[in-house]
């Protein structure tokens, strides 16, 4: 009864929000459209996005502008959930927000490393970061180079990890990306999970542990397939924690002499056996499918818990990823069938 009382309001709110998620038919319709403006007009009729598109000037009907709308919708949903949350739920939501902070820093790293002439385009995120984060967008947008960017992160938890990379000199964008990702996952696994208790902590460990395992498998796969990296270099790329994959199994994956041998060994891991993934989907699509299954099972088993928050935010983010992919497919003139292949299914 305790959890029912704690979560009844927020669960009711999330159920109402979930009714606005796009359906399989919506994605099939979007995949068949011929231009990005057509897709934007289609989304104009969807409650989750209509208010933002209605406020847009039609001259801005292009992919870059619509992506801002998608993320505004996501952050607004986060804000609605946060307003309904009690102390325990807010604790979890503050942990969850860190992934958006990492995405923001990654975006800024690309701006300064690649010397983009266009200014930082972060105004649409500012009100959310002013409310939920220690990171100041007002400071970040003044960064003209990597030194200034790192200095503008002083006072945040990310400064120390990135300043160590900067002080090593001659660091690449890849080095900064890796340092940021390793800091995020290691900190969440070792420290932040201690902020949660009981059932919430159990679910966090299972969900985040699974994510670490699956990301490590993805990174090893990419290192072997695209970069032909040797085992010592691959170890340096991966998160030094394991959940369902043993140290011995992971060592065998990293040190597999060929990509084919790596793929054979993956077939014997817990995740392939548990989720029956012997199909033609890409490793990235399988990763998303496992997480979706995990979050939805958690929600079904324990709806009056953080599982409902976790599942909804995952579904919303997945919807945005698929919409972004669909817009890119439309932009390049792909057929409806090819576009649906890239979408790899829908979240609902």
MODELLER restraints for C-alpha pairs under 7 A, 6 or more apart:
rsr = mdl.restraints
at = mdl.atoms
rsr.add(forms.Gaussian(group=physical.xy_distance, feature=features.Distance(at['CA:3:A'], at['CA:304:A']), mean=5.83, stdev=0.5))
rsr.add(forms.Gaussian(group=physical.xy_distance, feature=features.Distance(at['CA:3:A'], at['CA:305:A']), mean=6.77, stdev=0.5))
rsr.add(forms.Gaussian(group=physical.xy_distance, feature=features.Distance(at['CA:4:A'], at['CA:304:A']), mean=5.64, stdev=0.5))
rsr.add(forms.Gaussian(group=physical.xy_distance, feature=features.Distance(at['CA:7:A'], at['CA:304:A']), mean=5.27, stdev=0.5))
rsr.add(forms.Gaussian(group=physical.xy_distance, feature=features.Distance(at['CA:7:A'], at['CA:305:A']), mean=6.48, stdev=0.5))
rsr.add(forms.Gaussian(group=physical.xy_distance, feature=features.Distance(at['CA:8:A'], at['CA:304:A']), mean=6.84, stdev=0.5))
rsr.add(forms.Gaussian(group=physical.xy_distance, feature=features.Distance(at['CA:9:A'], at['CA:84:A']), mean=6.86, stdev=0.5))
rsr.add(forms.Gaussian(group=physical.xy_distance, feature=features.Distance(at['CA:10:A'], at['CA:81:A']), mean=6.63, stdev=0.5))
rsr.add(forms.Gaussian(group=physical.xy_distance, feature=features.Distance(at['CA:10:A'], at['CA:84:A']), mean=5.51, stdev=0.5))
rsr.add(forms.Gaussian(group=physical.xy_distance, feature=features.Distance(at['CA:10:A'], at['CA:85:A']), mean=6.43, stdev=0.5))
rsr.add(forms.Gaussian(group=physical.xy_distance, feature=features.Distance(at['CA:11:A'], at['CA:304:A']), mean=6.87, stdev=0.5))
rsr.add(forms.Gaussian(group=physical.xy_distance, feature=features.Distance(at['CA:11:A'], at['CA:308:A']), mean=6.76, stdev=0.5))
rsr.add(forms.Gaussian(group=physical.xy_distance, feature=features.Distance(at['CA:18:A'], at['CA:312:A']), mean=6.99, stdev=0.5))
rsr.add(forms.Gaussian(group=physical.xy_distance, feature=features.Distance(at['CA:20:A'], at['CA:47:A']), mean=6.17, stdev=0.5))
rsr.add(forms.Gaussian(group=physical.xy_distance, feature=features.Distance(at['CA:20:A'], at['CA:48:A']), mean=5.80, stdev=0.5))
rsr.add(forms.Gaussian(group=physical.xy_distance, feature=features.Distance(at['CA:23:A'], at['CA:348:A']), mean=5.89, stdev=0.5))
rsr.add(forms.Gaussian(group=physical.xy_distance, feature=features.Distance(at['CA:24:A'], at['CA:346:A']), mean=5.89, stdev=0.5))
rsr.add(forms.Gaussian(group=physical.xy_distance, feature=features.Distance(at['CA:24:A'], at['CA:348:A']), mean=6.65, stdev=0.5))
rsr.add(forms.Gaussian(group=physical.xy_distance, feature=features.Distance(at['CA:30:A'], at['CA:39:A']), mean=6.14, stdev=0.5))
rsr.add(forms.Gaussian(group=physical.xy_distance, feature=features.Distance(at['CA:31:A'], at['CA:326:A']), mean=6.19, stdev=0.5))
rsr.add(forms.Gaussian(group=physical.xy_distance, feature=features.Distance(at['CA:31:A'], at['CA:336:A']), mean=4.98, stdev=0.5))
rsr.add(forms.Gaussian(group=physical.xy_distance, feature=features.Distance(at['CA:31:A'], at['CA:339:A']), mean=5.76, stdev=0.5))
rsr.add(forms.Gaussian(group=physical.xy_distance, feature=features.Distance(at['CA:31:A'], at['CA:340:A']), mean=6.37, stdev=0.5))
rsr.add(forms.Gaussian(group=physical.xy_distance, feature=features.Distance(at['CA:32:A'], at['CA:336:A']), mean=4.73, stdev=0.5))
rsr.add(forms.Gaussian(group=physical.xy_distance, feature=features.Distance(at['CA:33:A'], at['CA:39:A']), mean=6.48, stdev=0.5))
rsr.add(forms.Gaussian(group=physical.xy_distance, feature=features.Distance(at['CA:33:A'], at['CA:330:A']), mean=6.90, stdev=0.5))
rsr.add(forms.Gaussian(group=physical.xy_distance, feature=features.Distance(at['CA:34:A'], at['CA:330:A']), mean=6.09, stdev=0.5))
rsr.add(forms.Gaussian(group=physical.xy_distance, feature=features.Distance(at['CA:35:A'], at['CA:330:A']), mean=5.86, stdev=0.5))
rsr.add(forms.Gaussian(group=physical.xy_distance, feature=features.Distance(at['CA:35:A'], at['CA:331:A']), mean=6.47, stdev=0.5))
rsr.add(forms.Gaussian(group=physical.xy_distance, feature=features.Distance(at['CA:36:A'], at['CA:62:A']), mean=6.13, stdev=0.5))
rsr.add(forms.Gaussian(group=physical.xy_distance, feature=features.Distance(at['CA:36:A'], at['CA:63:A']), mean=6.60, stdev=0.5))
rsr.add(forms.Gaussian(group=physical.xy_distance, feature=features.Distance(at['CA:36:A'], at['CA:327:A']), mean=6.20, stdev=0.5))
rsr.add(forms.Gaussian(group=physical.xy_distance, feature=features.Distance(at['CA:36:A'], at['CA:330:A']), mean=6.44, stdev=0.5))
rsr.add(forms.Gaussian(group=physical.xy_distance, feature=features.Distance(at['CA:36:A'], at['CA:331:A']), mean=6.40, stdev=0.5))
rsr.add(forms.Gaussian(group=physical.xy_distance, feature=features.Distance(at['CA:37:A'], at['CA:61:A']), mean=5.46, stdev=0.5))
rsr.add(forms.Gaussian(group=physical.xy_distance, feature=features.Distance(at['CA:37:A'], at['CA:62:A']), mean=6.50, stdev=0.5))
rsr.add(forms.Gaussian(group=physical.xy_distance, feature=features.Distance(at['CA:40:A'], at['CA:61:A']), mean=6.89, stdev=0.5))
rsr.add(forms.Gaussian(group=physical.xy_distance, feature=features.Distance(at['CA:43:A'], at['CA:49:A']), mean=6.17, stdev=0.5))
rsr.add(forms.Gaussian(group=physical.xy_distance, feature=features.Distance(at['CA:43:A'], at['CA:50:A']), mean=6.52, stdev=0.5))
rsr.add(forms.Gaussian(group=physical.xy_distance, feature=features.Distance(at['CA:44:A'], at['CA:50:A']), mean=4.29, stdev=0.5))
rsr.add(forms.Gaussian(group=physical.xy_distance, feature=features.Distance(at['CA:44:A'], at['CA:53:A']), mean=5.83, stdev=0.5))
rsr.add(forms.Gaussian(group=physical.xy_distance, feature=features.Distance(at['CA:44:A'], at['CA:54:A']), mean=6.97, stdev=0.5))
rsr.add(forms.Gaussian(group=physical.xy_distance, feature=features.Distance(at['CA:48:A'], at['CA:73:A']), mean=6.65, stdev=0.5))
rsr.add(forms.Gaussian(group=physical.xy_distance, feature=features.Distance(at['CA:49:A'], at['CA:73:A']), mean=6.56, stdev=0.5))
rsr.add(forms.Gaussian(group=physical.xy_distance, feature=features.Distance(at['CA:52:A'], at['CA:69:A']), mean=6.12, stdev=0.5))
rsr.add(forms.Gaussian(group=physical.xy_distance, feature=features.Distance(at['CA:63:A'], at['CA:327:A']), mean=6.71, stdev=0.5))
rsr.add(forms.Gaussian(group=physical.xy_distance, feature=features.Distance(at['CA:67:A'], at['CA:324:A']), mean=6.88, stdev=0.5))
rsr.add(forms.Gaussian(group=physical.xy_distance, feature=features.Distance(at['CA:68:A'], at['CA:124:A']), mean=6.88, stdev=0.5))
rsr.add(forms.Gaussian(group=physical.xy_distance, feature=features.Distance(at['CA:70:A'], at['CA:320:A']), mean=6.23, stdev=0.5))
rsr.add(forms.Gaussian(group=physical.xy_distance, feature=features.Distance(at['CA:72:A'], at['CA:124:A']), mean=6.92, stdev=0.5))
rsr.add(forms.Gaussian(group=physical.xy_distance, feature=features.Distance(at['CA:74:A'], at['CA:316:A']), mean=6.71, stdev=0.5))
rsr.add(forms.Gaussian(group=physical.xy_distance, feature=features.Distance(at['CA:75:A'], at['CA:128:A']), mean=6.96, stdev=0.5))
rsr.add(forms.Gaussian(group=physical.xy_distance, feature=features.Distance(at['CA:82:A'], at['CA:90:A']), mean=6.32, stdev=0.5))
rsr.add(forms.Gaussian(group=physical.xy_distance, feature=features.Distance(at['CA:89:A'], at['CA:306:A']), mean=6.88, stdev=0.5))
rsr.add(forms.Gaussian(group=physical.xy_distance, feature=features.Distance(at['CA:106:A'], at['CA:177:A']), mean=6.69, stdev=0.5))
rsr.add(forms.Gaussian(group=physical.xy_distance, feature=features.Distance(at['CA:112:A'], at['CA:144:A']), mean=6.30, stdev=0.5))
rsr.add(forms.Gaussian(group=physical.xy_distance, feature=features.Distance(at['CA:112:A'], at['CA:145:A']), mean=5.19, stdev=0.5))
rsr.add(forms.Gaussian(group=physical.xy_distance, feature=features.Distance(at['CA:112:A'], at['CA:146:A']), mean=6.12, stdev=0.5))
rsr.add(forms.Gaussian(group=physical.xy_distance, feature=features.Distance(at['CA:113:A'], at['CA:173:A']), mean=6.66, stdev=0.5))
rsr.add(forms.Gaussian(group=physical.xy_distance, feature=features.Distance(at['CA:120:A'], at['CA:141:A']), mean=5.68, stdev=0.5))
rsr.add(forms.Gaussian(group=physical.xy_distance, feature=features.Distance(at['CA:126:A'], at['CA:137:A']), mean=6.13, stdev=0.5))
rsr.add(forms.Gaussian(group=physical.xy_distance, feature=features.Distance(at['CA:129:A'], at['CA:135:A']), mean=6.83, stdev=0.5))
rsr.add(forms.Gaussian(group=physical.xy_distance, feature=features.Distance(at['CA:130:A'], at['CA:136:A']), mean=6.89, stdev=0.5))
rsr.add(forms.Gaussian(group=physical.xy_distance, feature=features.Distance(at['CA:134:A'], at['CA:156:A']), mean=6.04, stdev=0.5))
rsr.add(forms.Gaussian(group=physical.xy_distance, feature=features.Distance(at['CA:135:A'], at['CA:153:A']), mean=6.70, stdev=0.5))
rsr.add(forms.Gaussian(group=physical.xy_distance, feature=features.Distance(at['CA:135:A'], at['CA:156:A']), mean=6.42, stdev=0.5))
rsr.add(forms.Gaussian(group=physical.xy_distance, feature=features.Distance(at['CA:139:A'], at['CA:152:A']), mean=5.80, stdev=0.5))
rsr.add(forms.Gaussian(group=physical.xy_distance, feature=features.Distance(at['CA:140:A'], at['CA:149:A']), mean=6.20, stdev=0.5))
rsr.add(forms.Gaussian(group=physical.xy_distance, feature=features.Distance(at['CA:140:A'], at['CA:152:A']), mean=5.84, stdev=0.5))
rsr.add(forms.Gaussian(group=physical.xy_distance, feature=features.Distance(at['CA:143:A'], at['CA:149:A']), mean=4.94, stdev=0.5))
rsr.add(forms.Gaussian(group=physical.xy_distance, feature=features.Distance(at['CA:150:A'], at['CA:159:A']), mean=6.37, stdev=0.5))
rsr.add(forms.Gaussian(group=physical.xy_distance, feature=features.Distance(at['CA:150:A'], at['CA:162:A']), mean=6.55, stdev=0.5))
rsr.add(forms.Gaussian(group=physical.xy_distance, feature=features.Distance(at['CA:150:A'], at['CA:163:A']), mean=6.31, stdev=0.5))
rsr.add(forms.Gaussian(group=physical.xy_distance, feature=features.Distance(at['CA:153:A'], at['CA:159:A']), mean=5.32, stdev=0.5))
rsr.add(forms.Gaussian(group=physical.xy_distance, feature=features.Distance(at['CA:161:A'], at['CA:179:A']), mean=6.64, stdev=0.5))
rsr.add(forms.Gaussian(group=physical.xy_distance, feature=features.Distance(at['CA:161:A'], at['CA:183:A']), mean=6.78, stdev=0.5))
rsr.add(forms.Gaussian(group=physical.xy_distance, feature=features.Distance(at['CA:162:A'], at['CA:176:A']), mean=6.63, stdev=0.5))
rsr.add(forms.Gaussian(group=physical.xy_distance, feature=features.Distance(at['CA:162:A'], at['CA:179:A']), mean=6.81, stdev=0.5))
rsr.add(forms.Gaussian(group=physical.xy_distance, feature=features.Distance(at['CA:162:A'], at['CA:180:A']), mean=6.99, stdev=0.5))
rsr.add(forms.Gaussian(group=physical.xy_distance, feature=features.Distance(at['CA:165:A'], at['CA:171:A']), mean=6.49, stdev=0.5))
rsr.add(forms.Gaussian(group=physical.xy_distance, feature=features.Distance(at['CA:165:A'], at['CA:176:A']), mean=6.70, stdev=0.5))
rsr.add(forms.Gaussian(group=physical.xy_distance, feature=features.Distance(at['CA:178:A'], at['CA:237:A']), mean=6.87, stdev=0.5))
rsr.add(forms.Gaussian(group=physical.xy_distance, feature=features.Distance(at['CA:182:A'], at['CA:239:A']), mean=6.00, stdev=0.5))
rsr.add(forms.Gaussian(group=physical.xy_distance, feature=features.Distance(at['CA:193:A'], at['CA:201:A']), mean=6.58, stdev=0.5))
rsr.add(forms.Gaussian(group=physical.xy_distance, feature=features.Distance(at['CA:200:A'], at['CA:306:A']), mean=6.38, stdev=0.5))
rsr.add(forms.Gaussian(group=physical.xy_distance, feature=features.Distance(at['CA:209:A'], at['CA:242:A']), mean=6.86, stdev=0.5))
rsr.add(forms.Gaussian(group=physical.xy_distance, feature=features.Distance(at['CA:209:A'], at['CA:243:A']), mean=5.08, stdev=0.5))
rsr.add(forms.Gaussian(group=physical.xy_distance, feature=features.Distance(at['CA:210:A'], at['CA:243:A']), mean=6.41, stdev=0.5))
rsr.add(forms.Gaussian(group=physical.xy_distance, feature=features.Distance(at['CA:212:A'], at['CA:239:A']), mean=6.92, stdev=0.5))
rsr.add(forms.Gaussian(group=physical.xy_distance, feature=features.Distance(at['CA:212:A'], at['CA:242:A']), mean=6.99, stdev=0.5))
rsr.add(forms.Gaussian(group=physical.xy_distance, feature=features.Distance(at['CA:213:A'], at['CA:242:A']), mean=5.97, stdev=0.5))
rsr.add(forms.Gaussian(group=physical.xy_distance, feature=features.Distance(at['CA:213:A'], at['CA:243:A']), mean=6.35, stdev=0.5))
rsr.add(forms.Gaussian(group=physical.xy_distance, feature=features.Distance(at['CA:213:A'], at['CA:245:A']), mean=6.68, stdev=0.5))
rsr.add(forms.Gaussian(group=physical.xy_distance, feature=features.Distance(at['CA:214:A'], at['CA:287:A']), mean=6.27, stdev=0.5))
rsr.add(forms.Gaussian(group=physical.xy_distance, feature=features.Distance(at['CA:216:A'], at['CA:238:A']), mean=5.60, stdev=0.5))
rsr.add(forms.Gaussian(group=physical.xy_distance, feature=features.Distance(at['CA:216:A'], at['CA:239:A']), mean=6.57, stdev=0.5))
rsr.add(forms.Gaussian(group=physical.xy_distance, feature=features.Distance(at['CA:218:A'], at['CA:283:A']), mean=6.74, stdev=0.5))
rsr.add(forms.Gaussian(group=physical.xy_distance, feature=features.Distance(at['CA:219:A'], at['CA:238:A']), mean=7.00, stdev=0.5))
rsr.add(forms.Gaussian(group=physical.xy_distance, feature=features.Distance(at['CA:220:A'], at['CA:234:A']), mean=6.46, stdev=0.5))
rsr.add(forms.Gaussian(group=physical.xy_distance, feature=features.Distance(at['CA:220:A'], at['CA:254:A']), mean=6.31, stdev=0.5))
rsr.add(forms.Gaussian(group=physical.xy_distance, feature=features.Distance(at['CA:223:A'], at['CA:229:A']), mean=5.58, stdev=0.5))
rsr.add(forms.Gaussian(group=physical.xy_distance, feature=features.Distance(at['CA:223:A'], at['CA:234:A']), mean=6.65, stdev=0.5))
rsr.add(forms.Gaussian(group=physical.xy_distance, feature=features.Distance(at['CA:224:A'], at['CA:259:A']), mean=6.16, stdev=0.5))
rsr.add(forms.Gaussian(group=physical.xy_distance, feature=features.Distance(at['CA:225:A'], at['CA:259:A']), mean=6.43, stdev=0.5))
rsr.add(forms.Gaussian(group=physical.xy_distance, feature=features.Distance(at['CA:231:A'], at['CA:254:A']), mean=5.73, stdev=0.5))
rsr.add(forms.Gaussian(group=physical.xy_distance, feature=features.Distance(at['CA:231:A'], at['CA:255:A']), mean=5.48, stdev=0.5))
rsr.add(forms.Gaussian(group=physical.xy_distance, feature=features.Distance(at['CA:234:A'], at['CA:254:A']), mean=6.81, stdev=0.5))
rsr.add(forms.Gaussian(group=physical.xy_distance, feature=features.Distance(at['CA:244:A'], at['CA:270:A']), mean=6.64, stdev=0.5))
rsr.add(forms.Gaussian(group=physical.xy_distance, feature=features.Distance(at['CA:245:A'], at['CA:269:A']), mean=6.95, stdev=0.5))
rsr.add(forms.Gaussian(group=physical.xy_distance, feature=features.Distance(at['CA:245:A'], at['CA:270:A']), mean=6.99, stdev=0.5))
rsr.add(forms.Gaussian(group=physical.xy_distance, feature=features.Distance(at['CA:253:A'], at['CA:262:A']), mean=5.41, stdev=0.5))
rsr.add(forms.Gaussian(group=physical.xy_distance, feature=features.Distance(at['CA:253:A'], at['CA:265:A']), mean=6.45, stdev=0.5))
rsr.add(forms.Gaussian(group=physical.xy_distance, feature=features.Distance(at['CA:256:A'], at['CA:262:A']), mean=5.23, stdev=0.5))
rsr.add(forms.Gaussian(group=physical.xy_distance, feature=features.Distance(at['CA:275:A'], at['CA:290:A']), mean=6.97, stdev=0.5))
rsr.add(forms.Gaussian(group=physical.xy_distance, feature=features.Distance(at['CA:285:A'], at['CA:344:A']), mean=6.57, stdev=0.5))
rsr.add(forms.Gaussian(group=physical.xy_distance, feature=features.Distance(at['CA:295:A'], at['CA:307:A']), mean=6.65, stdev=0.5))
rsr.add(forms.Gaussian(group=physical.xy_distance, feature=features.Distance(at['CA:295:A'], at['CA:310:A']), mean=6.81, stdev=0.5))
rsr.add(forms.Gaussian(group=physical.xy_distance, feature=features.Distance(at['CA:295:A'], at['CA:311:A']), mean=5.02, stdev=0.5))
rsr.add(forms.Gaussian(group=physical.xy_distance, feature=features.Distance(at['CA:296:A'], at['CA:311:A']), mean=6.06, stdev=0.5))
rsr.add(forms.Gaussian(group=physical.xy_distance, feature=features.Distance(at['CA:298:A'], at['CA:307:A']), mean=5.61, stdev=0.5))
rsr.add(forms.Gaussian(group=physical.xy_distance, feature=features.Distance(at['CA:299:A'], at['CA:307:A']), mean=4.81, stdev=0.5))
rsr.add(forms.Gaussian(group=physical.xy_distance, feature=features.Distance(at['CA:299:A'], at['CA:308:A']), mean=5.20, stdev=0.5))
rsr.add(forms.Gaussian(group=physical.xy_distance, feature=features.Distance(at['CA:299:A'], at['CA:311:A']), mean=6.75, stdev=0.5))
rsr.add(forms.Gaussian(group=physical.xy_distance, feature=features.Distance(at['CA:315:A'], at['CA:347:A']), mean=5.83, stdev=0.5))
rsr.add(forms.Gaussian(group=physical.xy_distance, feature=features.Distance(at['CA:318:A'], at['CA:347:A']), mean=6.39, stdev=0.5))
rsr.add(forms.Gaussian(group=physical.xy_distance, feature=features.Distance(at['CA:319:A'], at['CA:347:A']), mean=6.41, stdev=0.5))
rsr.add(forms.Gaussian(group=physical.xy_distance, feature=features.Distance(at['CA:322:A'], at['CA:343:A']), mean=5.77, stdev=0.5))
rsr.add(forms.Gaussian(group=physical.xy_distance, feature=features.Distance(at['CA:325:A'], at['CA:343:A']), mean=6.78, stdev=0.5))
rsr.add(forms.Gaussian(group=physical.xy_distance, feature=features.Distance(at['CA:326:A'], at['CA:339:A']), mean=6.38, stdev=0.5))
rsr.add(forms.Gaussian(group=physical.xy_distance, feature=features.Distance(at['CA:326:A'], at['CA:343:A']), mean=6.99, stdev=0.5))
rsr.add(forms.Gaussian(group=physical.xy_distance, feature=features.Distance(at['CA:329:A'], at['CA:339:A']), mean=5.71, stdev=0.5))
